[in-house]
Amino acid sequence: MERPELSRTRAARRYAVLGLVLVAFGAGLAKVARRAPPMPFRVPATAVTGLSNSGALDSPAAIVEAGPRGNFVSHRKLVHTHAASLVELSGGMVRAFWYAGTDEGTQDVTIQTAVLDPRSGRWSAERMVASRETTQRDVFRYVKKVGNPVAARAADGALWLYYVTVSLGGWGGSSITAMSSRDDGNTWGQARRIITSPFLNLSTLVKGPPIAFADGTMGLPVHHEFIGKFGELLRIDAGESVIDKTRLSSGRVGLQPVVLVEDARRALVLMRYAGKTRPNRVLSTTTADGGLTWTAPVKSALANSNSALTGLVLPDGRMLVALNNTEDKRDVLSLVISGDGGATWKTVGMVEDKSGAEWQGMDDAHYAAAIETLARATDSDGAGFAESVKRQMHSPKGWSFEFSYPSLIRTSGGDFHLVYTWNEAFIKHVQFSQAWLDQRSK
């Protein structure tokens, strides 16, 4: 028979848990009761069509034969490098952010950054922006690891960086940390936690680029990985407080939403598919009321290998997306375009393609030679790149290739910049012009 004091202790614990749940539920009800009024999207300004700068893709005729070319953003060897994000700076400069460390989720992972000078086509030396230790110091709480960064320009001109932090458990225990800069990322203010949930503020991660609302507030696409896997859109004010959030999906299949704004009321969201039911396809949902309500997610025409994607809306209304347009692997990175709101898509460029039979089942020597050849197309240190890739890409199934987690922007000059994870060891950059895209679209 259970002792009375033990029974009372267990009862007290149950009541404490129930109390926490009720507090969280009450906070949620209060949030709904004072929900901010709906706000139209702010449509991105139309950029001027321009030609690519130095280091960009070649002329349309040459590209048809040679395919996209670029350069490397990161150069640290023998580290795991992943999840880049881009933002335009003043004067046409472009800044990239990503994370790097011994491996994904290790305590030595840091958020890194580098800047592209469009006049020379070269990237600056990379430097650290944030780490587990610096974040822990700023937010006054234990930080176990850091992850995906996402950059955005606020309505007042400030540059904001959002990144994932974990204090307990794995990625399911994530929260979002943010910090801002008034000088295009040369210096940064104190990091702060974004409160996205009244219950322990757990399981909120970022990957997709933010959007803007007409009143100057920001829309931050996020996803959850604890218990469920679903997307949400946060609406954040200038003080970096969440003033509203809308569910984009439910269940355990939708991750890393990307919002493509068509006009003030209409938008398409594309999400990484994390389900197990084939066919593996990008999930899509739409809104016609400024994000107040969203349709039930459905599988789109785009294949998806449980990997992140990115995209944007062109000035003429077409949608351009970069993704692994395959159902199983990440060895192909494609550019696809849609002129009918995402109903159908056409491939306009293969950024990377190592899906052929000649790339499969290679031994160590042939794999190293293949990586070295690929790296030397954009960097003279092919051997150093090969050693770094070999450290990351071997598995019990053998050697493989990965080109994943793309980030795409169109600058005010009209050029496109794409960065992505290159074999989990480096961040690679590709630049192309509107003229090239229009030629390929035909």
TARA-V815182 format. One record per residue. N is the residue number from 0. PSI is psi in whole degrees, -180 to 180 (none if undefined). OMEGA is omega in radians with two decimals (* if undefined). D_CENTER is the distance of its C-alpha to the mean C-alpha in Angstrom with 2 decimals. Layout:
N | PSI | OMEGA | D_CENTER
N | PSI | OMEGA | D_CENTER
This chain:
0 | 135 | -3.09 | 55.40
1 | 138 | 3.13 | 52.50
2 | 145 | -3.10 | 53.59
3 | -41 | -3.09 | 53.50
4 | -34 | 3.09 | 51.47
5 | -39 | 3.11 | 48.77
6 | -40 | 3.13 | 48.68
7 | -37 | 3.12 | 48.35
8 | -46 | 3.12 | 45.46
9 | -39 | 3.11 | 43.52
10 | -40 | 3.13 | 44.28
11 | -39 | 3.12 | 43.09
12 | -42 | 3.12 | 39.76
13 | -42 | 3.13 | 39.34
14 | -36 | 3.12 | 40.25
15 | -44 | 3.10 | 37.81
16 | -45 | 3.11 | 34.91
17 | -38 | 3.12 | 36.16
18 | -42 | 3.11 | 36.39
19 | -42 | 3.12 | 32.78
20 | -44 | -3.14 | 31.72
21 | -39 | 3.11 | 34.06
22 | -46 | 3.13 | 32.79
23 | -42 | 3.13 | 29.17
24 | -41 | 3.12 | 30.43
25 | -39 | 3.10 | 32.52
26 | -39 | 3.11 | 29.73
27 | -43 | 3.11 | 27.68
28 | -41 | 3.12 | 30.75
29 | -38 | 3.12 | 31.28
30 | -43 | 3.13 | 27.75
31 | -40 | -3.09 | 28.37
32 | -33 | -3.14 | 31.80
33 | 31 | -3.09 | 30.59
34 | 138 | -3.13 | 27.48
35 | 148 | 3.12 | 26.63
36 | 153 | 3.12 | 27.89
37 | 150 | -3.08 | 25.61
38 | 132 | 3.11 | 24.32
39 | 155 | 3.02 | 23.62
40 | 152 | 2.97 | 20.39
41 | 119 | -3.13 | 20.68
42 | 130 | 3.14 | 20.37
43 | 143 | 3.13 | 18.87
44 | 143 | 3.13 | 21.84
45 | 125 | 3.13 | 23.01
46 | 158 | 3.09 | 22.56
47 | 130 | 3.11 | 25.55
48 | 130 | -3.11 | 25.56
49 | 172 | 3.08 | 25.92
50 | 154 | -3.09 | 26.36
51 | 153 | -3.14 | 24.06
52 | -174 | 3.13 | 24.99
53 | 141 | -3.14 | 26.00
54 | 4 | -3.08 | 23.73
55 | -174 | 3.04 | 22.45
56 | 157 | -3.13 | 23.21
57 | -174 | 3.08 | 26.94
58 | 157 | -3.09 | 29.15
59 | -41 | -3.10 | 28.68
60 | -41 | -3.13 | 31.65
61 | -35 | -3.10 | 30.48
62 | -36 | 3.13 | 26.94
63 | -36 | -3.12 | 28.53
64 | -44 | -2.97 | 30.17
65 | -24 | -3.09 | 27.88
66 | 170 | -3.10 | 24.39
67 | 143 | 3.06 | 21.40
68 | 157 | -3.13 | 21.75
69 | -153 | 3.09 | 19.88
70 | 170 | -3.10 | 19.90
71 | 138 | 3.09 | 18.25
72 | -46 | -3.13 | 16.38
73 | 153 | -3.13 | 17.01
74 | 2 | 3.09 | 20.48
75 | 133 | -3.10 | 20.95
76 | 155 | 3.00 | 22.68
77 | 37 | 3.04 | 22.82
78 | 158 | 3.02 | 19.61
79 | 124 | -3.06 | 16.50
80 | 133 | -2.94 | 13.63
81 | 160 | 2.86 | 9.98
82 | 64 | 3.14 | 6.22
83 | 156 | 3.08 | 6.91
84 | 145 | -3.08 | 6.32
85 | 151 | 3.00 | 9.46
86 | 144 | 3.12 | 12.09
87 | 140 | 3.08 | 15.71
88 | -178 | 3.10 | 18.59
89 | 153 | 3.10 | 22.25
90 | 18 | 3.11 | 24.37
91 | 3 | 3.10 | 21.75
92 | 158 | 3.13 | 20.08
93 | 133 | 3.11 | 16.37
94 | 136 | 3.08 | 14.61
95 | 146 | 3.03 | 11.81
96 | 149 | 3.05 | 10.43
97 | 175 | 3.04 | 9.66
98 | 153 | -3.11 | 11.56
99 | 145 | 3.11 | 14.78
100 | -173 | -3.13 | 17.81
101 | -42 | 3.09 | 20.42
102 | 169 | 3.10 | 18.16
103 | 127 | 3.08 | 15.18
104 | -1 | 3.10 | 16.42
105 | 161 | -3.02 | 19.44
106 | -15 | -3.14 | 20.85
107 | 6 | 3.10 | 20.75
108 | 136 | 3.11 | 16.96
109 | 158 | 3.02 | 16.23
110 | 123 | -3.07 | 13.61
111 | 162 | 3.11 | 14.68
112 | 155 | 3.03 | 14.87
113 | 160 | -3.06 | 16.85
114 | 136 | 3.07 | 18.12
115 | 127 | 3.00 | 19.11
116 | 111 | -3.07 | 22.61
117 | -21 | -3.13 | 22.96
118 | -39 | 3.13 | 26.71
119 | -18 | -3.08 | 26.71
120 | 16 | -3.09 | 23.45
121 | 150 | 3.10 | 22.94
122 | 144 | 3.07 | 20.39
123 | 169 | 3.01 | 21.79
124 | 142 | -3.14 | 22.17
125 | 154 | 3.06 | 19.22
126 | 163 | -3.12 | 19.83
127 | 139 | 3.07 | 18.68
128 | -41 | -3.10 | 17.32
129 | 154 | 3.10 | 17.30
130 | 176 | 3.05 | 18.48
131 | -43 | -3.07 | 19.67
132 | -45 | -3.13 | 23.05
133 | -37 | 3.11 | 22.26
134 | -44 | 3.12 | 20.16
135 | -40 | 3.12 | 22.99
136 | -40 | -3.06 | 25.50
137 | -39 | -3.03 | 23.94
138 | -2 | 3.06 | 23.29
139 | 42 | 3.07 | 26.56
140 | 157 | -3.11 | 25.38
141 | 134 | 3.07 | 24.71
142 | 121 | -3.10 | 21.21
143 | -40 | -3.10 | 20.89
144 | 164 | 3.09 | 17.56
145 | 160 | -3.09 | 14.27
146 | -147 | -2.95 | 10.71
147 | 124 | 2.99 | 6.97
148 | 149 | 3.06 | 7.36
149 | 130 | -3.10 | 6.37
150 | 152 | 3.14 | 9.41
151 | 153 | 3.05 | 11.69
152 | 122 | -3.13 | 15.35
153 | 168 | -3.10 | 17.63
154 | -29 | -3.14 | 20.74
155 | 5 | 3.10 | 23.01
156 | -11 | -3.13 | 21.39
157 | 146 | 3.05 | 19.88
158 | 125 | -3.12 | 16.66
159 | 142 | 3.04 | 14.53
160 | 122 | 3.06 | 12.13
161 | 136 | 3.10 | 10.67
162 | 157 | -3.06 | 10.16
163 | 136 | 3.02 | 11.09
164 | 147 | 3.13 | 14.80
165 | 129 | 3.06 | 17.20
166 | -23 | -3.07 | 20.94
167 | 129 | 3.06 | 22.24
168 | -153 | -3.13 | 21.52
169 | -154 | -3.09 | 18.30
170 | -22 | 3.07 | 14.80
171 | -18 | 3.11 | 16.79
172 | 23 | -3.04 | 18.28
173 | 158 | 2.88 | 15.25
174 | 173 | -3.10 | 15.34
175 | 133 | 3.04 | 13.42
176 | 145 | -3.11 | 14.98
177 | 149 | 2.98 | 15.06
178 | 157 | -3.02 | 17.12
179 | 160 | 3.14 | 18.25
180 | 142 | 3.09 | 20.00
181 | 2 | -3.12 | 22.81
182 | 42 | 3.05 | 23.14
183 | 27 | 3.04 | 19.86
184 | 7 | 3.07 | 18.68
185 | -39 | 3.05 | 21.99
186 | 157 | -3.05 | 22.76
187 | 148 | 3.04 | 21.02
188 | -178 | -3.11 | 22.49
189 | 138 | 3.09 | 22.68
190 | 148 | 3.12 | 19.69
191 | 151 | 3.12 | 20.04
192 | 140 | 3.02 | 18.86
193 | 123 | -3.12 | 17.58
194 | 109 | -3.07 | 19.87
195 | -9 | -3.10 | 18.29
196 | 139 | 3.12 | 21.04
197 | -10 | -3.08 | 24.80
198 | 92 | 3.07 | 25.13
199 | -4 | 3.09 | 24.11
200 | 46 | -3.08 | 20.67
201 | 156 | 2.94 | 19.09
202 | 56 | 2.99 | 16.15
203 | 123 | -3.10 | 13.40
204 | 157 | 3.13 | 9.81
205 | 155 | 2.97 | 6.67
206 | -47 | -3.11 | 2.93
207 | 152 | -3.13 | 4.23
208 | 145 | 3.09 | 6.51
209 | 161 | 3.04 | 9.87
210 | 174 | -3.12 | 13.05
211 | 147 | 3.00 | 16.65
212 | 163 | -3.03 | 19.79
213 | -26 | -3.11 | 23.26
214 | 6 | 3.12 | 24.53
215 | -8 | 3.06 | 22.01
216 | 165 | -3.05 | 20.01
217 | 143 | 3.04 | 16.23
218 | 119 | -3.09 | 14.26
219 | 111 | 3.08 | 11.23
220 | 132 | 3.14 | 9.57
221 | 170 | 3.03 | 9.75
222 | 163 | -3.12 | 11.00
223 | 147 | -3.14 | 13.94
224 | 9 | -3.14 | 15.14
225 | 120 | -3.06 | 18.66
226 | -63 | 3.07 | 21.43
227 | 169 | 3.03 | 19.42
228 | 105 | -3.05 | 16.00
229 | 163 | -3.11 | 15.20
230 | 154 | 3.06 | 13.07
231 | 160 | 3.02 | 14.21
232 | 115 | 3.10 | 14.07
233 | 142 | 2.99 | 15.32
234 | 121 | -2.98 | 17.60
235 | 136 | -3.14 | 18.04
236 | -178 | -3.07 | 21.10
237 | -24 | 3.11 | 21.86
238 | 8 | 3.12 | 22.82
239 | 32 | 3.02 | 19.41
240 | 141 | 3.11 | 21.06
241 | 117 | -3.12 | 19.78
242 | -12 | 3.10 | 22.41
243 | 156 | 2.99 | 21.28
244 | 147 | -3.08 | 18.89
245 | 134 | 3.12 | 18.99
246 | 132 | 3.12 | 18.39
247 | -24 | 3.13 | 16.56
248 | 177 | 3.11 | 17.66
249 | 176 | 3.11 | 19.82
250 | -144 | -3.03 | 20.88
251 | 33 | -3.03 | 18.95
252 | -13 | -3.03 | 17.06
253 | 124 | -3.13 | 14.08
254 | 159 | 2.93 | 10.57
255 | 62 | -3.11 | 7.04
256 | 146 | 3.03 | 8.72
257 | 125 | -3.07 | 8.30
258 | 122 | 3.10 | 11.50
259 | 106 | -3.07 | 13.76
260 | 122 | 3.13 | 16.71
261 | -44 | 3.06 | 19.99
262 | -167 | -3.04 | 22.46
263 | -24 | -3.07 | 23.43
264 | -27 | -2.97 | 23.74
265 | 141 | 3.07 | 21.80
266 | 153 | 3.06 | 18.15
267 | 133 | 3.04 | 16.51
268 | 131 | 3.04 | 13.61
269 | 137 | -3.09 | 12.19
270 | 145 | 3.00 | 11.05
271 | 134 | -3.13 | 10.76
272 | 118 | -3.12 | 14.40
273 | 15 | -3.13 | 15.42
274 | 179 | -3.10 | 19.09
275 | 0 | -3.12 | 22.06
276 | 118 | 3.11 | 23.96
277 | 155 | 0.06 | 24.06
278 | 148 | 3.09 | 23.27
279 | 112 | -3.06 | 19.59
280 | 150 | 3.00 | 18.00
281 | 134 | 3.08 | 14.93
282 | 145 | 3.11 | 15.84
283 | 146 | 3.04 | 16.59
284 | 152 | -3.06 | 18.11
285 | 160 | 3.02 | 19.66
286 | 148 | 3.06 | 21.31
287 | 10 | -3.11 | 24.41
288 | 37 | 3.09 | 25.09
289 | 24 | 3.10 | 22.31
290 | 5 | 3.11 | 20.23
291 | -41 | 3.08 | 23.25
292 | 154 | -3.14 | 23.34
293 | 147 | 3.11 | 21.23
294 | 161 | 3.07 | 22.71
295 | 133 | -3.11 | 22.57
296 | 142 | 3.09 | 19.65
297 | 161 | 3.07 | 21.01
298 | 132 | -3.12 | 20.13
299 | -173 | 3.11 | 19.52
300 | -8 | -3.09 | 20.98
301 | 129 | 3.06 | 17.83
302 | 157 | -3.13 | 17.93
303 | 129 | -3.12 | 15.15
304 | 43 | -3.10 | 15.46
305 | 52 | -3.09 | 13.45
306 | 155 | -3.11 | 10.27
307 | 157 | 3.08 | 6.80
308 | 173 | 3.10 | 7.37
309 | 164 | -3.14 | 7.12
310 | 173 | 3.09 | 10.33
311 | 166 | 3.10 | 12.85
312 | 129 | -3.14 | 16.51
313 | 161 | -3.14 | 19.17
314 | -29 | -3.13 | 22.21
315 | 6 | 3.08 | 24.37
316 | -12 | 3.09 | 22.29
317 | 156 | -3.14 | 20.93
318 | 132 | 3.12 | 17.36
319 | 128 | -3.07 | 15.53
320 | 141 | 3.00 | 12.78
321 | 130 | -3.07 | 11.53
322 | 167 | 2.94 | 11.40
323 | 94 | -3.04 | 13.59
324 | 55 | 3.10 | 16.39
325 | 161 | -3.08 | 18.42
326 | -18 | -2.97 | 19.34
327 | -35 | -3.02 | 19.63
328 | 172 | 3.12 | 18.18
329 | 31 | -3.09 | 15.41
330 | 8 | 3.05 | 18.09
331 | 130 | 3.05 | 17.59
332 | 119 | -3.01 | 14.90
333 | 154 | 2.91 | 16.11
334 | 124 | -3.14 | 16.06
335 | 154 | -3.07 | 17.53
336 | 146 | 3.11 | 19.05
337 | 136 | 3.09 | 20.68
338 | 7 | -3.12 | 23.59
339 | 38 | 3.05 | 24.35
340 | 20 | 3.10 | 21.49
341 | 5 | 3.12 | 19.66
342 | -43 | 3.11 | 22.86
343 | 156 | -3.07 | 23.16
344 | 148 | 3.09 | 21.15
345 | 133 | 3.09 | 22.48
346 | 125 | -3.13 | 21.15
347 | -10 | 3.13 | 21.63
348 | 141 | 3.02 | 20.44
349 | 104 | -3.12 | 19.82
350 | -45 | 3.07 | 17.68
351 | 144 | 3.10 | 18.52
352 | 104 | 3.08 | 20.95
353 | 42 | -3.08 | 22.59
354 | -10 | -3.06 | 23.50
355 | 162 | -3.10 | 27.21
356 | -30 | -3.09 | 29.96
357 | -15 | -3.13 | 30.82
358 | -4 | -3.03 | 27.64
359 | 146 | 3.02 | 28.33
360 | 29 | -3.14 | 30.52
361 | 150 | 3.03 | 30.94
362 | 178 | -3.03 | 32.74
363 | -45 | -3.06 | 31.61
364 | -45 | -3.13 | 33.38
365 | -35 | 3.10 | 32.21
366 | -47 | 3.13 | 28.55
367 | -41 | 3.12 | 28.82
368 | -39 | 3.13 | 30.58
369 | -45 | 3.13 | 27.94
370 | -42 | -3.14 | 25.10
371 | -40 | 3.11 | 27.44
372 | -43 | 3.12 | 28.19
373 | -43 | -3.10 | 24.59
374 | -39 | -3.08 | 23.87
375 | -14 | 3.06 | 27.12
376 | -22 | -3.12 | 26.13
377 | -7 | -3.11 | 24.09
378 | 141 | -3.08 | 25.43
379 | -23 | -3.08 | 28.97
380 | 62 | -3.12 | 28.15
381 | -39 | -3.11 | 27.58
382 | -42 | 3.12 | 29.28
383 | -39 | 3.10 | 27.17
384 | -39 | -3.13 | 23.95
385 | -42 | 3.13 | 25.60
386 | -40 | 3.13 | 26.49
387 | -41 | 3.14 | 22.99
388 | -42 | 3.13 | 21.62
389 | -33 | 3.12 | 24.59
390 | -30 | -3.03 | 23.80
391 | -33 | -2.82 | 20.44
392 | 9 | 3.10 | 21.12
393 | 139 | 3.11 | 24.45
394 | 172 | 3.08 | 24.92
395 | -22 | 3.13 | 28.07
396 | -3 | -3.13 | 27.45
397 | -158 | -3.11 | 27.62
398 | 152 | 3.13 | 25.43
399 | 175 | 3.08 | 22.34
400 | 149 | 3.08 | 19.71
401 | 128 | 3.06 | 15.93
402 | 103 | -2.87 | 13.64
403 | 177 | 3.07 | 10.15
404 | 59 | -3.12 | 6.33
405 | 155 | 2.99 | 7.06
406 | 131 | -3.01 | 6.41
407 | 133 | 3.03 | 9.62
408 | 159 | 2.99 | 12.01
409 | 121 | -3.05 | 15.74
410 | 171 | -3.12 | 17.86
411 | -20 | 3.08 | 21.05
412 | -6 | 3.09 | 23.09
413 | -6 | 3.13 | 21.74
414 | 156 | 3.10 | 20.02
415 | 141 | 3.09 | 16.65
416 | 130 | -3.13 | 14.42
417 | 129 | 3.01 | 12.00
418 | 154 | -3.11 | 10.62
419 | 162 | 3.09 | 9.73
420 | 127 | -3.11 | 10.94
421 | 100 | 3.11 | 14.68
422 | 35 | 3.07 | 16.56
423 | 10 | -3.07 | 14.77
424 | -23 | -3.09 | 16.94
425 | 163 | 2.97 | 15.71
426 | 128 | -3.13 | 13.16
427 | 149 | -3.08 | 14.70
428 | 137 | 3.03 | 14.95
429 | 137 | -3.14 | 16.57
430 | 139 | 3.09 | 18.16
431 | 164 | -3.03 | 20.15
432 | 167 | 3.04 | 22.28
433 | -35 | 3.14 | 22.99
434 | -43 | 3.11 | 26.25
435 | -44 | -3.12 | 24.77
436 | -43 | 3.13 | 22.52
437 | -38 | 3.13 | 25.59
438 | -43 | 3.14 | 27.72
439 | -29 | -3.14 | 25.52
440 | -25 | -3.12 | 25.18
441 | none | * | 28.97
